[in-house]
Amino acid sequence: MTEPATTIVFLLFPGITQLDFTAPAQALCRIPGATLVGAAARLDPIATDSGFAILPTHDFASAPPADILCVPGGHGVVDALGDAATIDFIARQAASATWVTSVCTGAFLLGRAGLLAGKRATTHWGYTHLLPLVGATHQAERIVEDGPVVTSGGVTSGLDFALTLIARIKGDAAAQAIQLAIEYDPAPPFVGGHPDRTPAAITEGLKTRVYNAAAARMEAALKA
């Protein structure tokens, strides 16, 4: 029996965190019948935060309608929030998508497009206090589902989100098979990938070096 087609559209923009995109893409592409689309404003290579570029498959005008829309995050979100074409693309794609999703700070792009108003949501721990600025209520979970809108925490949570979504669409056994195929059996070398489980001195040091200023830039962009 032929599997139904599933079009999965990822938004790409300069300054994207590559794992926000590539982690869920690696799992979602294994859905039988899936086609992955990387859509950007132009077909030029997209600079990631890792020092290499990603080549879009489509521009905004040529991208097909999404069954699953996924909006990754990254420090480039601050600039993308002010780009009308990007926000319009998200809104248009979301209007007909079955699932509207985000990884990390991609949640704020969903929010700017009006898709998180009155919703429960999550994002990277360094920015959760800003979710009310887009009308969302923070729920302290790694993956938050509110109807067809699914948001996830920072970076690596994108893989958990993808497997969760696969289970919703194809069932637990299909998601478990994909988890096994990619050998996702995490055993991190340190306890503490979240402030709740990390020594306070490490959390505060990282906030001082990176996230206090990054969150202030995000807040300014959201209020602009």
Backbone as ProteinMPNN parsed JSONL, in Angstrom:
{"seq_chain_A": "MTEPATTIVFLLFPGITQLDFTAPAQALCRIPGATLVGAAARLDPIATDSGFAILPTHDFASAPPADILCVPGGHGVVDALGDAATIDFIARQAASATWVTSVCTGAFLLGRAGLLAGKRATTHWGYTHLLPLVGATHQAERIVEDGPVVTSGGVTSGLDFALTLIARIKGDAAAQAIQLAIEYDPAPPFVGGHPDRTPAAITEGLKTRVYNAAAARMEAALKA", "coords_chain_A": {"N_chain_A": [[0.843, -1.193, 0.0], [0.55, 2.192, -0.854], [2.152, 4.753, 0.909], [0.703, 7.648, 2.443], [1.417, 10.934, 1.223], [3.526, 13.212, 2.907], [4.288, 16.441, 3.479], [6.918, 18.221, 4.728], [7.807, 21.208, 5.912], [10.511, 23.209, 6.574], [11.414, 26.254, 7.963], [14.033, 28.332, 6.92], [16.652, 30.557, 7.805], [19.06, 33.228, 7.989], [21.58, 32.752, 10.468], [20.475, 30.63, 11.786], [20.186, 28.01, 14.204], [21.854, 25.175, 13.578], [21.33, 22.547, 14.485], [18.779, 22.715, 15.481], [17.331, 22.514, 13.184], [18.471, 20.291, 11.738], [18.372, 18.078, 13.493], [15.557, 17.394, 14.109], [14.874, 17.067, 11.415], [16.314, 14.807, 10.635], [14.953, 12.744, 11.882], [12.223, 13.128, 11.106], [12.32, 12.879, 8.343], [12.247, 10.203, 7.945], [9.687, 9.318, 8.104], [7.415, 7.332, 6.404], [6.745, 8.189, 3.065], [7.411, 10.834, 3.364], [8.382, 14.149, 2.438], [10.925, 16.449, 2.572], [11.284, 19.941, 2.881], [13.261, 22.771, 2.618], [12.811, 25.979, 3.212], [13.479, 29.296, 2.284], [13.964, 32.885, 2.184], [15.396, 33.471, -0.095], [17.238, 31.57, -2.576], [19.87, 31.431, -1.942], [22.793, 30.179, -0.185], [22.32, 29.478, 3.287], [23.652, 30.891, 6.104], [24.665, 29.214, 8.989], [24.759, 28.906, 12.617], [26.977, 27.441, 13.075], [29.112, 27.761, 11.449], [29.011, 26.729, 8.921], [27.119, 26.436, 5.838], [23.685, 26.037, 4.795], [21.836, 24.815, 2.101], [18.93, 26.032, 0.741], [15.978, 24.307, -0.428], [13.816, 25.459, -1.627], [12.432, 28.693, -2.389], [10.437, 31.2, -0.687], [8.264, 31.733, -2.354], [8.017, 29.492, -4.0], [7.704, 27.304, -2.381], [5.996, 24.352, -1.411], [2.681, 23.758, 0.02], [2.63, 23.095, 3.498], [2.268, 20.058, 5.301], [3.321, 19.54, 7.746], [4.649, 22.138, 9.491], [7.692, 23.448, 10.452], [9.507, 25.501, 12.558], [12.624, 26.437, 13.192], [15.028, 27.657, 15.683], [17.474, 30.064, 16.847], [20.139, 32.531, 17.033], [19.636, 34.217, 14.937], [16.934, 34.651, 14.909], [16.209, 37.075, 16.05], [16.643, 39.057, 14.052], [14.976, 37.964, 12.076], [12.455, 38.308, 13.15], [11.761, 40.884, 12.47], [11.344, 40.781, 9.771], [9.123, 41.074, 7.307], [8.383, 39.41, 5.169], [9.208, 36.884, 5.991], [7.623, 36.425, 8.285], [5.087, 36.559, 7.141], [5.222, 34.347, 5.449], [5.332, 32.233, 7.329], [2.792, 32.525, 8.528], [1.082, 32.062, 6.317], [1.744, 29.426, 5.575], [1.082, 28.088, 7.929], [-1.657, 28.32, 7.977], [-2.83, 26.289, 6.484], [-1.599, 24.007, 7.351], [-1.354, 20.823, 8.981], [0.041, 20.361, 11.315], [1.725, 22.65, 13.361], [4.793, 23.757, 14.276], [7.647, 24.287, 16.467], [11.119, 24.723, 17.279], [13.175, 25.47, 20.001], [14.018, 28.932, 20.08], [12.516, 29.431, 17.88], [9.884, 29.493, 18.521], [9.187, 32.15, 19.007], [8.971, 33.261, 16.504], [6.746, 31.897, 15.542], [5.002, 33.042, 17.36], [5.116, 35.792, 16.646], [3.812, 35.645, 14.27], [1.265, 35.331, 15.124], [0.422, 32.893, 16.121], [0.624, 31.751, 18.615], [-1.044, 32.879, 20.425], [-2.86, 32.761, 23.345], [-2.043, 30.183, 23.764], [-0.434, 27.338, 25.316], [3.046, 26.979, 25.713], [6.56, 26.356, 24.997], [10.105, 27.089, 25.081], [13.626, 27.695, 24.53], [15.365, 27.534, 27.65], [16.56, 29.949, 28.424], [14.926, 31.948, 27.553], [12.292, 31.679, 28.25], [10.816, 33.381, 29.857], [9.962, 35.362, 28.211], [7.844, 34.536, 26.689], [5.145, 35.414, 27.276], [5.085, 37.818, 25.872], [4.338, 37.198, 23.32], [1.834, 36.344, 23.657], [1.625, 33.832, 24.788], [1.496, 31.196, 27.256], [3.895, 30.034, 29.42], [4.758, 26.665, 29.694], [6.346, 24.425, 31.711], [7.844, 22.222, 30.302], [9.626, 19.855, 28.251], [8.606, 19.275, 25.736], [5.743, 20.732, 24.429], [2.42, 20.361, 23.762], [-0.312, 21.867, 22.287], [-3.192, 21.517, 21.081], [-2.956, 21.577, 17.571], [-0.51, 22.789, 17.643], [2.833, 22.521, 18.381], [5.454, 22.999, 20.5], [8.936, 23.14, 21.382], [11.749, 22.783, 23.629], [15.141, 23.94, 24.015], [17.396, 23.466, 21.305], [18.61, 20.451, 21.357], [16.211, 19.325, 22.073], [14.688, 19.248, 19.855], [14.891, 16.785, 18.595], [13.545, 15.078, 20.325], [11.036, 16.246, 20.117], [10.449, 15.668, 17.424], [10.252, 12.847, 17.411], [8.126, 12.548, 19.173], [6.089, 13.749, 17.675], [6.036, 12.05, 15.444], [5.073, 9.751, 16.683], [2.481, 10.622, 17.261], [1.444, 10.803, 14.702], [2.006, 8.372, 13.328], [2.014, 6.392, 15.214], [3.195, 4.76, 18.231], [4.955, 2.579, 17.848], [6.101, 3.017, 15.345], [7.504, 5.392, 15.832], [9.286, 4.48, 17.768], [10.747, 2.662, 16.257], [12.074, 4.369, 14.489], [13.546, 5.845, 16.309], [15.246, 3.828, 17.177], [16.534, 3.263, 14.764], [18.116, 5.52, 14.34], [19.696, 5.296, 16.463], [19.179, 6.67, 18.899], [19.821, 6.968, 21.982], [20.192, 8.386, 24.536], [22.868, 9.103, 26.738], [24.151, 11.192, 28.449], [27.361, 12.674, 29.234], [27.39, 14.215, 31.501], [25.293, 15.038, 34.245], [22.683, 17.216, 33.894], [21.441, 19.134, 31.755], [19.793, 21.193, 31.821], [18.671, 24.091, 33.613], [17.38, 23.244, 35.977], [18.755, 21.022, 36.753], [21.406, 21.536, 36.837], [24.467, 22.705, 38.26], [24.205, 25.741, 40.084], [26.146, 27.735, 39.77], [27.246, 27.235, 37.266], [25.043, 27.61, 35.607], [24.442, 30.349, 36.111], [26.826, 31.505, 35.26], [26.779, 30.958, 32.495], [24.473, 32.33, 31.76], [25.314, 34.937, 32.295], [27.447, 35.234, 30.479], [26.21, 34.764, 28.001], [23.251, 34.474, 27.778], [21.754, 36.471, 29.155], [22.214, 38.881, 27.764], [21.451, 38.026, 25.205], [18.742, 37.414, 25.566], [17.807, 39.943, 26.193], [18.164, 41.238, 23.735], [16.338, 39.783, 22.224], [13.958, 40.439, 23.549], [13.809, 43.192, 22.988], [13.469, 43.097, 20.216], [11.011, 41.785, 20.047], [9.344, 43.671, 21.165], [9.521, 45.721, 19.397]], "CA_chain_A": [[0.0, 0.0, 0.0], [1.328, 3.426, -0.935], [2.018, 5.616, 2.076], [0.28, 9.006, 2.099], [2.487, 11.929, 1.159], [3.599, 14.187, 3.997], [5.24, 17.5, 3.163], [7.431, 18.833, 5.956], [8.472, 22.452, 5.522], [11.335, 23.871, 7.578], [11.843, 27.619, 7.683], [15.471, 28.581, 7.045], [16.969, 31.985, 7.852], [20.448, 33.426, 8.44], [21.77, 32.681, 11.911], [19.736, 29.501, 12.341], [20.943, 26.98, 14.901], [21.713, 24.086, 12.609], [20.754, 21.345, 15.07], [17.336, 22.944, 15.565], [16.812, 22.052, 11.903], [18.939, 18.984, 11.28], [17.974, 16.985, 14.393], [14.22, 16.893, 13.764], [14.832, 16.642, 10.012], [16.848, 13.45, 10.539], [13.903, 11.813, 12.29], [10.987, 13.308, 10.344], [12.493, 12.427, 6.966], [12.063, 8.758, 7.915], [8.27, 9.0, 7.993], [7.131, 6.854, 5.045], [6.038, 9.158, 2.23], [7.772, 12.209, 3.72], [9.229, 15.002, 1.612], [11.406, 17.589, 3.344], [11.488, 21.195, 2.166], [13.926, 23.835, 3.361], [12.343, 27.186, 2.532], [14.099, 30.549, 2.715], [13.555, 34.036, 1.37], [16.096, 33.316, -1.375], [17.882, 30.271, -2.73], [21.274, 31.535, -1.562], [23.13, 29.404, 1.012], [21.954, 30.07, 4.573], [24.701, 30.754, 7.116], [24.214, 28.713, 10.282], [25.576, 29.323, 13.76], [28.07, 26.49, 13.234], [30.196, 28.083, 10.542], [28.784, 26.214, 7.575], [25.872, 26.911, 5.263], [22.668, 25.096, 4.349], [21.256, 25.265, 0.839], [17.479, 25.817, 0.695], [15.417, 23.623, -1.591], [12.793, 26.316, -2.204], [12.226, 30.011, -1.8], [9.099, 31.315, -0.115], [7.243, 31.725, -3.401], [7.879, 28.184, -4.643], [7.551, 26.225, -1.394], [4.658, 23.75, -1.404], [1.986, 23.838, 1.313], [3.141, 22.146, 4.494], [1.464, 19.272, 6.236], [3.987, 19.858, 9.007], [5.507, 23.321, 9.427], [8.626, 23.488, 11.576], [10.266, 26.751, 12.614], [13.751, 26.33, 14.124], [15.461, 28.888, 16.33], [18.842, 30.532, 16.654], [20.289, 33.964, 17.285], [19.077, 34.93, 13.802], [15.51, 34.94, 15.119], [16.051, 38.503, 16.352], [16.474, 39.761, 12.785], [13.833, 37.409, 11.349], [11.228, 38.869, 13.715], [11.452, 42.136, 11.791], [11.255, 40.568, 8.33], [7.708, 40.858, 7.016], [8.207, 38.274, 4.261], [9.35, 35.664, 6.786], [6.439, 36.259, 9.139], [3.963, 36.263, 6.257], [5.372, 32.956, 5.002], [4.924, 31.368, 8.437], [1.334, 32.612, 8.687], [0.427, 31.42, 5.178], [1.955, 27.989, 5.67], [0.361, 27.571, 9.097], [-3.099, 28.358, 7.744], [-3.309, 25.027, 5.924], [-0.818, 22.89, 7.886], [-1.97, 19.982, 10.005], [0.831, 20.576, 12.523], [2.545, 23.862, 13.37], [5.749, 23.383, 15.316], [8.871, 25.078, 16.589], [12.211, 24.267, 18.13], [13.941, 26.545, 20.631], [13.463, 30.274, 19.954], [11.57, 29.498, 16.769], [8.565, 29.79, 19.082], [8.876, 33.582, 18.921], [8.521, 33.521, 15.145], [5.339, 31.498, 15.541], [4.261, 34.047, 18.108], [4.997, 37.031, 15.865], [2.813, 35.361, 13.232], [-0.041, 35.244, 15.766], [0.053, 31.484, 16.249], [0.73, 31.286, 20.0], [-1.959, 33.639, 21.281], [-3.704, 31.914, 24.168], [-1.525, 28.82, 23.763], [0.661, 26.914, 26.18], [4.21, 26.808, 24.843], [7.877, 26.389, 25.622], [11.218, 27.518, 24.238], [14.892, 27.547, 25.259], [15.21, 27.994, 29.03], [17.023, 31.321, 28.606], [13.982, 32.905, 26.962], [10.901, 31.328, 28.557], [10.118, 34.512, 30.492], [9.493, 36.275, 27.172], [6.705, 33.976, 25.961], [3.938, 36.241, 27.357], [5.114, 38.909, 24.894], [3.644, 36.744, 22.11], [0.513, 35.865, 24.047], [1.677, 32.43, 25.21], [1.76, 30.859, 28.646], [4.974, 29.049, 29.481], [4.587, 25.401, 30.395], [7.705, 23.944, 31.967], [8.036, 20.885, 29.756], [10.54, 19.816, 27.104], [7.723, 19.319, 24.579], [4.412, 21.19, 24.825], [1.41, 20.232, 22.719], [-1.576, 22.576, 22.523], [-3.873, 21.291, 19.812], [-2.017, 21.27, 16.486], [0.721, 23.56, 17.838], [3.786, 21.795, 19.218], [6.698, 23.741, 20.708], [9.92, 22.365, 22.132], [12.775, 23.577, 24.286], [16.324, 24.328, 23.27], [18.318, 22.72, 20.455], [18.499, 18.993, 21.294], [14.822, 18.908, 22.265], [14.08, 19.069, 18.544], [14.817, 15.364, 18.28], [12.444, 14.557, 21.132], [9.813, 16.747, 19.503], [10.189, 14.944, 16.182], [9.795, 11.5, 17.738], [6.79, 12.712, 19.747], [5.16, 14.018, 16.587], [5.912, 10.809, 14.664], [4.171, 8.872, 17.437], [1.105, 11.112, 17.083], [1.012, 10.606, 13.319], [2.165, 6.998, 12.855], [1.936, 5.441, 16.307], [4.394, 4.617, 19.055], [5.899, 1.6, 17.308], [6.84, 3.665, 14.255], [8.456, 6.323, 16.436], [10.333, 3.696, 18.426], [11.605, 2.098, 15.214], [12.937, 5.44, 13.996], [14.5, 6.126, 17.393], [16.244, 2.771, 17.13], [17.306, 3.376, 13.521], [19.112, 6.58, 14.48], [20.397, 4.978, 17.716], [19.005, 7.755, 19.863], [19.8, 6.329, 23.291], [21.069, 9.361, 25.18], [23.518, 8.869, 28.028], [25.093, 12.31, 28.456], [28.482, 12.5, 30.159], [27.162, 14.984, 32.727], [23.915, 15.291, 34.645], [22.38, 18.638, 33.919], [21.333, 19.886, 30.508], [18.742, 22.175, 32.082], [18.977, 24.753, 34.892], [16.853, 22.506, 37.127], [19.634, 19.913, 37.109], [22.786, 21.988, 36.623], [24.938, 23.556, 39.359], [23.796, 27.134, 39.907], [27.272, 28.558, 39.312], [27.382, 27.042, 35.824], [23.9, 28.277, 34.981], [24.603, 31.799, 36.195], [27.943, 31.897, 34.416], [26.337, 30.932, 31.099], [23.552, 33.449, 31.572], [26.101, 36.173, 32.276], [28.245, 35.297, 29.254], [25.449, 34.632, 26.753], [21.798, 34.529, 27.645], [21.153, 37.724, 29.603], [22.25, 39.823, 26.643], [20.664, 37.474, 24.094], [17.322, 37.576, 25.887], [17.496, 41.373, 26.095], [18.002, 41.534, 22.307], [15.073, 39.184, 21.804], [12.872, 41.249, 24.111], [13.733, 44.44, 22.212], [12.906, 42.792, 18.892], [9.595, 41.461, 20.213], [8.612, 44.901, 21.509], [9.668, 46.716, 18.319]], "C_chain_A": [[0.88, 1.245, 0.0], [1.075, 4.287, 0.295], [1.55, 7.007, 1.649], [1.458, 9.971, 2.12], [2.395, 12.878, 2.348], [4.686, 15.192, 3.655], [5.62, 18.223, 4.447], [8.275, 20.034, 5.559], [9.205, 23.029, 6.728], [11.647, 25.285, 7.108], [13.354, 27.724, 7.886], [15.718, 30.083, 6.983], [18.403, 32.142, 8.341], [20.547, 33.421, 9.961], [20.986, 31.574, 12.57], [20.692, 28.598, 13.134], [20.766, 25.688, 14.127], [21.063, 22.846, 13.215], [19.255, 21.496, 15.313], [16.633, 22.431, 14.307], [17.185, 20.601, 11.639], [18.53, 17.838, 12.193], [16.556, 16.507, 14.09], [14.117, 16.436, 12.311], [15.297, 15.199, 9.87], [15.809, 12.409, 10.934], [12.678, 11.917, 11.38], [11.116, 12.816, 8.911], [12.251, 10.936, 6.819], [10.592, 8.348, 7.988], [8.008, 8.498, 6.572], [6.295, 7.87, 4.264], [6.414, 10.604, 2.477], [8.631, 12.86, 2.642], [9.618, 16.202, 2.45], [11.697, 18.77, 2.44], [12.196, 22.159, 3.104], [13.659, 25.142, 2.648], [12.968, 28.437, 3.145], [13.648, 31.671, 1.797], [14.176, 33.974, -0.018], [16.776, 31.962, -1.411], [19.377, 30.307, -2.43], [21.547, 30.655, -0.338], [22.822, 30.187, 2.29], [23.079, 29.818, 5.573], [24.098, 30.278, 8.426], [25.124, 29.237, 11.386], [26.807, 28.438, 13.942], [29.222, 26.722, 12.265], [30.094, 27.448, 9.177], [27.398, 26.635, 7.12], [24.969, 25.741, 4.883], [22.041, 25.662, 3.085], [19.755, 25.001, 0.848], [17.069, 25.024, -0.543], [14.419, 24.499, -2.334], [12.919, 27.72, -1.629], [10.776, 30.09, -1.321], [8.008, 31.188, -1.179], [6.985, 30.336, -3.961], [7.646, 27.035, -3.674], [6.132, 25.665, -1.438], [3.99, 23.93, -0.05], [2.467, 22.741, 2.253], [2.019, 21.34, 5.115], [1.996, 19.483, 7.648], [4.881, 21.068, 8.762], [6.399, 23.322, 10.658], [9.48, 24.74, 11.482], [11.386, 26.592, 13.642], [14.08, 27.688, 14.744], [16.906, 29.213, 16.013], [18.916, 32.017, 16.909], [19.765, 34.803, 16.128], [17.599, 35.233, 13.921], [15.282, 36.428, 15.353], [15.842, 39.307, 15.07], [15.242, 39.269, 12.028], [12.508, 37.958, 11.875], [10.799, 40.145, 13.006], [11.303, 42.007, 10.287], [9.829, 40.178, 7.961], [7.486, 39.646, 6.123], [8.299, 36.953, 5.014], [8.106, 35.406, 7.623], [5.219, 35.929, 8.298], [4.024, 34.818, 5.77], [4.92, 31.994, 6.095], [3.402, 31.353, 8.563], [0.607, 31.891, 7.555], [0.563, 29.904, 5.243], [1.13, 27.386, 6.813], [-1.134, 27.468, 8.84], [-3.641, 27.037, 7.219], [-2.563, 23.804, 6.462], [-1.627, 22.106, 8.92], [-1.294, 20.189, 11.351], [1.693, 21.819, 12.331], [3.493, 23.745, 14.553], [6.947, 24.327, 15.35], [9.865, 24.362, 17.47], [12.891, 25.504, 18.698], [13.252, 27.901, 20.433], [12.642, 30.47, 18.688], [10.162, 29.785, 17.245], [8.196, 31.264, 18.923], [8.478, 33.988, 17.507], [7.09, 33.046, 14.955], [4.494, 32.555, 16.234], [4.072, 35.335, 17.341], [3.977, 36.861, 14.744], [1.409, 35.165, 13.813], [-0.494, 33.84, 16.1], [0.138, 30.945, 17.668], [-0.214, 32.02, 20.948], [-2.888, 32.684, 22.024], [-3.24, 30.478, 24.279], [-0.538, 28.595, 24.907], [1.855, 26.597, 25.29], [5.484, 26.739, 25.671], [8.907, 26.852, 24.6], [12.5, 27.255, 25.029], [14.765, 28.185, 26.642], [15.647, 29.439, 29.248], [16.039, 32.38, 28.163], [12.537, 32.661, 27.399], [10.118, 32.492, 29.161], [9.562, 35.504, 29.473], [8.259, 35.761, 26.431], [5.418, 34.798, 26.112], [3.918, 37.397, 26.356], [4.492, 38.504, 23.563], [2.32, 36.068, 22.464], [0.465, 34.449, 24.557], [1.907, 32.317, 26.712], [2.829, 29.779, 28.69], [4.544, 27.832, 30.273], [5.957, 24.758, 30.502], [7.841, 22.473, 31.589], [8.986, 20.976, 28.575], [9.771, 19.898, 25.787], [6.35, 19.745, 25.076], [3.494, 21.105, 23.612], [0.162, 20.994, 23.145], [-2.35, 22.525, 21.213], [-2.848, 20.947, 18.744], [-0.684, 22.008, 16.597], [1.615, 22.821, 18.826], [5.067, 22.626, 19.299], [7.639, 22.894, 21.545], [10.994, 23.294, 22.678], [13.989, 23.791, 23.396], [16.981, 23.19, 22.505], [18.036, 21.215, 20.43], [17.076, 18.506, 21.493], [14.111, 18.724, 20.931], [13.96, 17.616, 18.149], [13.692, 14.707, 19.073], [11.105, 14.993, 20.551], [9.456, 15.936, 18.266], [9.651, 13.552, 16.464], [8.405, 11.529, 18.362], [5.763, 12.904, 18.649], [4.959, 12.777, 15.713], [4.969, 9.839, 15.365], [2.719, 9.313, 17.28], [0.569, 10.747, 15.697], [0.968, 9.134, 12.937], [2.076, 5.941, 13.954], [3.267, 5.255, 17.011], [5.42, 3.674, 18.44], [6.731, 2.2, 16.187], [7.884, 4.625, 14.811], [9.599, 5.583, 17.109], [11.289, 3.09, 17.402], [12.557, 3.151, 14.673], [13.962, 5.812, 15.051], [15.615, 5.083, 17.41], [17.137, 2.908, 15.903], [18.396, 4.433, 13.63], [19.927, 6.424, 15.774], [20.376, 6.153, 18.693], [18.761, 7.123, 21.231], [20.664, 7.177, 24.222], [21.581, 8.925, 26.55], [24.576, 9.951, 28.167], [26.188, 12.13, 29.503], [28.313, 13.248, 31.472], [25.671, 15.058, 32.994], [23.697, 16.796, 34.609], [22.451, 19.315, 32.577], [20.256, 20.94, 30.601], [19.051, 22.827, 33.43], [18.47, 24.009, 36.119], [17.821, 21.444, 37.623], [21.112, 20.255, 36.952], [23.228, 22.821, 37.823], [24.673, 25.036, 39.071], [24.926, 27.997, 39.36], [27.468, 28.428, 37.803], [26.259, 27.746, 35.085], [24.083, 29.781, 34.974], [25.755, 32.284, 35.332], [27.551, 31.943, 32.945], [25.366, 32.064, 30.809], [24.312, 34.764, 31.471], [26.854, 36.332, 30.966], [27.394, 35.401, 27.997], [24.002, 35.082, 26.87], [21.139, 35.782, 28.205], [21.105, 38.737, 28.457], [21.405, 39.33, 25.476], [19.172, 37.64, 24.339], [16.905, 39.046, 25.824], [17.317, 41.791, 24.633], [16.686, 40.967, 21.781], [13.902, 40.024, 22.294], [12.705, 42.547, 23.321], [13.102, 44.193, 20.85], [11.421, 42.477, 18.989], [8.744, 42.691, 20.51], [8.658, 45.935, 20.406], [8.404, 46.794, 17.48]], "O_chain_A": [[1.84, 1.335, 0.765], [-0.072, 4.522, 0.676], [1.962, 7.495, 0.596], [2.375, 9.839, 2.931], [1.304, 13.291, 2.74], [5.861, 14.84, 3.553], [4.77, 18.763, 5.155], [9.332, 19.887, 4.944], [8.602, 23.303, 7.766], [12.093, 25.483, 5.978], [13.887, 27.263, 8.895], [15.079, 30.796, 6.209], [18.909, 31.266, 9.043], [19.713, 34.006, 10.653], [20.838, 31.568, 13.792], [21.859, 28.447, 12.773], [19.656, 25.164, 14.03], [20.315, 22.154, 12.525], [18.535, 20.498, 15.346], [15.491, 21.975, 14.36], [16.319, 19.774, 11.351], [18.354, 16.717, 11.715], [16.363, 15.318, 13.836], [13.358, 15.517, 12.005], [14.74, 14.445, 9.072], [15.79, 11.31, 10.38], [12.154, 10.897, 10.933], [10.129, 12.38, 8.319], [12.07, 10.443, 5.706], [10.281, 7.158, 7.94], [8.354, 9.192, 5.616], [5.267, 8.346, 4.746], [5.825, 11.509, 1.887], [9.482, 12.221, 2.024], [8.754, 16.899, 2.981], [12.282, 18.619, 1.367], [11.78, 22.342, 4.248], [14.224, 25.392, 1.583], [12.981, 28.609, 4.364], [13.027, 31.432, 0.761], [13.554, 34.377, -1.001], [16.877, 31.284, -0.388], [20.075, 29.315, -2.642], [20.643, 30.408, 0.459], [23.035, 31.397, 2.361], [23.419, 28.669, 5.855], [23.134, 30.862, 8.921], [26.118, 29.917, 11.129], [27.595, 28.658, 14.862], [30.195, 25.968, 12.26], [30.994, 27.607, 8.352], [26.597, 27.131, 7.914], [25.426, 24.617, 4.679], [21.751, 26.856, 3.011], [19.343, 23.846, 0.954], [17.739, 25.071, -1.575], [14.195, 24.312, -3.53], [13.441, 27.914, -0.532], [9.991, 29.164, -1.526], [6.955, 30.602, -0.928], [5.861, 30.026, -4.357], [7.414, 25.905, -4.103], [5.168, 26.429, -1.497], [4.668, 24.227, 0.933], [2.682, 21.601, 1.84], [0.95, 21.871, 5.417], [1.236, 19.591, 8.61], [5.773, 21.021, 7.914], [5.911, 23.21, 11.783], [10.101, 25.006, 10.453], [11.121, 26.61, 14.844], [13.503, 28.716, 14.389], [17.482, 28.711, 15.048], [17.891, 32.694, 16.994], [19.475, 35.986, 16.312], [17.059, 35.994, 13.118], [14.278, 36.982, 14.906], [14.949, 40.153, 15.015], [14.539, 40.066, 11.407], [11.54, 38.061, 11.122], [9.609, 40.454, 12.946], [11.152, 43.012, 9.593], [9.383, 39.073, 8.27], [6.504, 38.924, 6.298], [7.562, 36.012, 4.719], [7.598, 34.286, 7.657], [4.398, 35.104, 8.698], [2.997, 34.143, 5.689], [4.198, 31.038, 5.814], [2.796, 30.289, 8.69], [-0.373, 31.188, 7.798], [-0.401, 29.181, 4.992], [0.556, 26.306, 6.673], [-1.807, 26.619, 9.424], [-4.795, 26.697, 7.482], [-2.868, 22.679, 6.068], [-2.466, 22.659, 9.63], [-1.947, 20.194, 12.394], [2.307, 22.013, 11.282], [3.054, 23.647, 15.699], [7.219, 25.058, 14.397], [9.511, 23.516, 18.291], [13.154, 26.467, 17.977], [12.037, 28.007, 20.6], [12.125, 31.561, 18.449], [9.33, 30.264, 16.474], [7.026, 31.593, 18.727], [7.733, 34.95, 17.324], [6.302, 33.71, 14.282], [3.416, 32.918, 15.764], [2.989, 35.92, 17.372], [3.351, 37.832, 14.32], [0.47, 34.867, 13.075], [-1.68, 33.615, 16.341], [-0.235, 29.797, 17.911], [-0.174, 31.792, 22.157], [-3.611, 31.899, 21.41], [-3.953, 29.636, 24.825], [0.101, 29.527, 25.395], [1.691, 26.006, 24.223], [5.49, 27.022, 26.869], [8.612, 26.986, 23.413], [12.447, 26.647, 26.099], [14.143, 29.236, 26.797], [15.154, 30.094, 30.166], [16.27, 33.572, 28.363], [11.64, 33.377, 26.953], [8.901, 32.578, 28.997], [8.781, 36.386, 29.827], [7.686, 36.49, 25.621], [4.651, 34.877, 25.153], [2.846, 37.904, 26.024], [4.152, 39.369, 22.755], [1.761, 35.317, 21.665], [-0.621, 33.901, 24.747], [2.442, 33.226, 27.347], [2.682, 28.729, 28.065], [4.029, 27.949, 31.385], [6.646, 24.57, 29.499], [7.94, 21.6, 32.452], [9.138, 22.037, 27.969], [10.236, 20.521, 24.833], [5.843, 19.179, 26.044], [3.763, 21.703, 22.57], [-0.356, 20.784, 24.241], [-2.183, 23.383, 20.346], [-1.965, 20.12, 18.975], [0.177, 21.862, 15.73], [1.214, 22.532, 19.953], [5.687, 22.919, 18.277], [7.205, 22.041, 22.319], [11.129, 24.438, 22.244], [13.875, 23.82, 22.17], [17.101, 22.076, 23.016], [17.295, 20.748, 19.565], [16.759, 17.378, 21.117], [13.045, 18.11, 20.877], [13.025, 17.243, 17.441], [12.965, 13.868, 18.54], [10.157, 14.21, 20.497], [8.3, 15.558, 18.078], [8.693, 13.118, 15.824], [7.593, 10.639, 18.111], [4.691, 12.3, 18.68], [3.839, 12.488, 15.291], [4.158, 9.179, 14.716], [1.824, 8.474, 17.177], [-0.608, 10.423, 15.54], [0.015, 8.685, 12.3], [2.064, 4.743, 13.671], [4.327, 5.553, 16.46], [6.621, 3.937, 18.503], [7.927, 1.927, 16.083], [9.015, 4.67, 14.325], [10.751, 6.01, 17.03], [12.494, 3.01, 17.642], [13.726, 2.857, 14.424], [15.122, 6.067, 14.727], [16.782, 5.41, 17.63], [18.348, 2.698, 15.982], [19.482, 4.264, 13.075], [20.728, 7.287, 16.132], [21.404, 6.565, 19.231], [17.629, 6.79, 21.583], [21.737, 6.747, 24.646], [20.825, 8.446, 27.395], [25.767, 9.674, 28.021], [25.964, 11.505, 30.54], [29.005, 12.959, 32.448], [24.873, 15.133, 32.059], [24.445, 17.556, 35.225], [23.426, 20.007, 32.284], [19.847, 21.516, 29.593], [19.633, 22.184, 34.303], [19.059, 24.124, 37.194], [17.732, 21.006, 38.77], [21.965, 19.367, 36.937], [22.422, 23.583, 38.357], [24.891, 25.514, 37.958], [24.678, 28.902, 38.563], [27.816, 29.402, 37.136], [26.485, 28.399, 34.065], [23.898, 30.424, 33.941], [25.673, 33.357, 34.735], [27.943, 32.862, 32.226], [25.421, 32.685, 29.747], [23.978, 35.612, 30.643], [26.901, 37.424, 30.401], [27.795, 36.047, 27.03], [23.569, 35.974, 26.141], [20.044, 36.13, 27.763], [20.076, 39.369, 28.218], [20.719, 40.12, 24.827], [18.423, 37.97, 23.42], [15.776, 39.356, 25.444], [16.438, 42.593, 24.316], [16.003, 41.609, 20.983], [12.963, 40.289, 21.542], [11.582, 42.952, 23.021], [12.291, 44.994, 20.383], [10.65, 42.859, 18.109], [7.568, 42.745, 20.15], [7.925, 46.923, 20.453], [8.34, 47.574, 16.53]]}, "name": "protein", "num_of_chains": 1, "seq": "MTEPATTIVFLLFPGITQLDFTAPAQALCRIPGATLVGAAARLDPIATDSGFAILPTHDFASAPPADILCVPGGHGVVDALGDAATIDFIARQAASATWVTSVCTGAFLLGRAGLLAGKRATTHWGYTHLLPLVGATHQAERIVEDGPVVTSGGVTSGLDFALTLIARIKGDAAAQAIQLAIEYDPAPPFVGGHPDRTPAAITEGLKTRVYNAAAARMEAALKA"}
